[in-house]
Amino acid sequence: MSEIHQVCREHLDDLYAFYGESKGVKIARKHISWYTKGLVGSAAFRYAMNQIPDIPAQLAAIDEFFGRLAEADARLRYEAEPPQELAA
């Protein structure tokens, strides 16, 4: 869990440095979604992330999300996906 958190933060720092705050925050949303997809509680987190307007708030939200997951378990936990029906 901590490795994904660290890689995500480093990636976001690079995005913000390259694009600046306004564009960087918007572009970061897509990347944050990729880093968190399927993790427990990530759907609500991604929805909330799309409302965050600045870098400090985005980083605080990332830290809080991964912190909660790490407290629950140091390993990745994915939400169960519904079974896919076989096409007949």
C-alpha positions in Angstrom: 0.0 0.0 0.0 2.7 2.4 0.9 4.6 1.8 -2.3 1.5 2.8 -4.4 1.0 5.8 -2.3 4.6 6.9 -2.7 4.6 6.4 -6.5 1.3 8.2 -6.8 2.7 11.2 -4.8 5.9 11.4 -6.9 3.9 11.2 -10.1 1.6 14.0 -8.9 4.5 16.2 -7.9 5.9 15.8 -11.5 2.5 16.6 -13.0 2.1 19.7 -10.9 5.6 20.9 -11.7 5.1 20.3 -15.4 1.6 21.7 -15.9 1.2 24.2 -13.1 -1.5 24.2 -10.5 -4.6 24.8 -12.5 -4.0 22.3 -15.3 -2.0 20.0 -13.1 -4.9 19.5 -10.7 -7.2 18.6 -13.5 -4.8 16.2 -15.2 -3.9 14.6 -11.8 -7.6 13.6 -11.3 -7.3 11.1 -14.2 -4.1 9.6 -12.8 -5.3 9.5 -9.3 -8.3 7.5 -10.6 -5.9 5.0 -12.2 -3.9 4.6 -9.0 -7.0 4.0 -6.9 -9.4 2.1 -9.3 -10.8 -1.0 -7.6 -9.4 -0.3 -4.2 -11.9 -0.5 -1.3 -13.8 2.8 -1.0 -12.2 4.3 -4.1 -15.4 5.1 -6.0 -16.5 7.6 -3.4 -13.0 8.9 -3.1 -12.7 9.4 -6.9 -16.0 11.3 -6.9 -14.8 13.6 -4.1 -11.4 14.0 -5.8 -13.1 15.5 -8.8 -14.4 18.3 -6.7 -11.0 19.3 -5.2 -9.7 22.6 -6.7 -6.1 22.8 -5.5 -2.8 21.0 -5.0 -2.7 21.0 -1.2 -6.2 19.7 -0.9 -5.6 17.0 -3.5 -2.4 15.8 -1.7 -4.1 15.8 1.7 -7.0 13.7 0.3 -4.5 11.2 -1.3 -2.6 11.0 2.0 -5.9 10.5 4.0 -7.2 7.9 1.6 -4.1 5.8 1.5 -3.6 6.3 5.2 -7.0 4.8 5.9 -6.3 1.8 3.7 -2.9 1.3 5.4 -4.5 1.4 8.8 -6.9 -1.3 7.8 -4.2 -3.5 6.1 -0.8 -2.9 4.7 -1.7 -5.0 1.6 -3.9 -4.0 -1.2 -7.6 -4.8 -0.9 -9.8 -4.6 -3.9 -13.5 -4.5 -3.9 -15.2 -7.6 -5.2 -16.3 -7.3 -8.8 -19.7 -8.7 -9.7 -19.4 -11.9 -11.6 -19.5 -11.5 -15.4 -22.2 -13.6 -17.1 -21.0 -15.6 -20.0 -22.4 -14.6 -23.3 -24.5 -17.3 -24.9 
